[in-house]
Amino acid sequence: MIIIKGEIKTREIISCQYNRDTKKWDVEFNNGKIYSYKYSNIQKLKDPLVLNPNMYRICKDGKEFFDITAIYVFKSENESYWHICF
């Protein structure tokens, strides 16, 4: 999971590589544009905790979600991000 300036951007990104020469992240987006970001503006989260979707009931704004096939929990230093697949 890739988070840029606090927003999840994973789906919009083709590649995200750290450039040791510039000490910045080079991020290539789906539209073909490449932008460089300060190291502190990017979180690249790996190795999520995989949860069994049959063991959880997921709701948002009072609406329950069904047909969940996978649940991944990515953890940063301060937060957890859930990725739910249908």
C-alpha positions as CSV (number, residue, x, y, z in Angstrom):
1,M,0.0,0.0,0.0
2,I,1.3,3.4,-1.0
3,I,0.2,6.5,0.9
4,I,1.2,10.0,-0.3
5,K,0.7,12.9,2.0
6,G,-1.9,10.9,4.0
7,E,-3.9,9.7,1.1
8,I,-4.0,6.1,-0.2
9,K,-2.8,6.2,-3.8
10,T,-1.9,2.6,-4.6
11,R,-4.4,2.2,-7.5
12,E,-3.1,5.3,-9.2
13,I,0.6,4.2,-9.2
14,I,2.6,2.1,-11.6
15,S,5.9,2.3,-9.6
16,C,7.4,3.9,-6.5
17,Q,11.1,3.8,-6.1
18,Y,13.4,5.6,-3.7
19,N,16.2,7.6,-5.5
20,R,19.3,7.6,-3.4
21,D,20.9,10.4,-5.4
22,T,18.1,12.9,-4.9
23,K,17.0,11.3,-1.5
24,K,13.4,11.4,-2.8
25,W,10.7,9.0,-3.9
26,D,10.1,8.8,-7.7
27,V,6.5,7.9,-8.3
28,E,5.1,7.0,-11.7
29,F,1.4,7.4,-12.0
30,N,-1.0,5.6,-14.4
31,N,-1.2,8.7,-16.6
32,G,2.5,8.3,-17.3
33,K,3.7,11.3,-15.3
34,I,6.5,10.9,-12.8
35,Y,6.7,13.1,-9.6
36,S,9.4,13.2,-6.9
37,Y,8.3,13.4,-3.3
38,K,10.2,14.1,-0.1
39,Y,11.0,11.0,1.9
40,S,8.6,12.0,4.7
41,N,5.6,12.4,2.3
42,I,5.5,8.7,1.2
43,Q,4.6,5.6,3.3
44,K,5.2,2.3,1.5
45,L,3.5,-0.3,3.7
46,K,4.2,-4.0,3.2
47,D,3.4,-7.4,4.8
48,P,-0.2,-6.9,5.8
49,L,-2.0,-9.0,8.3
50,V,-4.4,-11.2,6.4
51,L,-7.8,-11.7,8.1
52,N,-10.4,-14.4,7.4
53,P,-13.4,-12.5,5.9
54,N,-15.8,-15.1,7.3
55,M,-14.8,-14.1,10.8
56,Y,-15.7,-10.4,10.4
57,R,-18.8,-8.3,9.8
58,I,-17.9,-5.1,8.0
59,C,-20.2,-2.1,8.1
60,K,-20.0,1.6,7.2
61,D,-22.7,4.2,7.9
62,G,-25.0,1.4,9.0
63,K,-24.7,-0.5,5.8
64,E,-23.2,-4.0,6.0
65,F,-21.0,-5.3,3.2
66,F,-21.3,-8.8,1.8
67,D,-19.3,-11.0,-0.6
68,I,-16.0,-10.0,0.9
69,T,-13.2,-12.2,-0.4
70,A,-10.2,-10.9,1.5
71,I,-9.2,-8.4,4.2
72,Y,-5.7,-7.0,4.6
73,V,-4.6,-4.8,7.4
74,F,-1.5,-2.6,6.7
75,K,0.1,-0.9,9.7
76,S,2.2,2.2,9.8
77,E,3.8,3.7,12.9
78,N,0.6,5.6,13.9
79,E,-2.3,4.0,12.0
80,S,-3.9,0.9,10.5
81,Y,-5.3,0.8,7.0
82,W,-7.8,-1.9,6.0
83,H,-7.9,-3.1,2.3
84,I,-11.1,-5.0,1.7
85,C,-11.6,-7.0,-1.5
86,F,-15.0,-8.0,-2.9
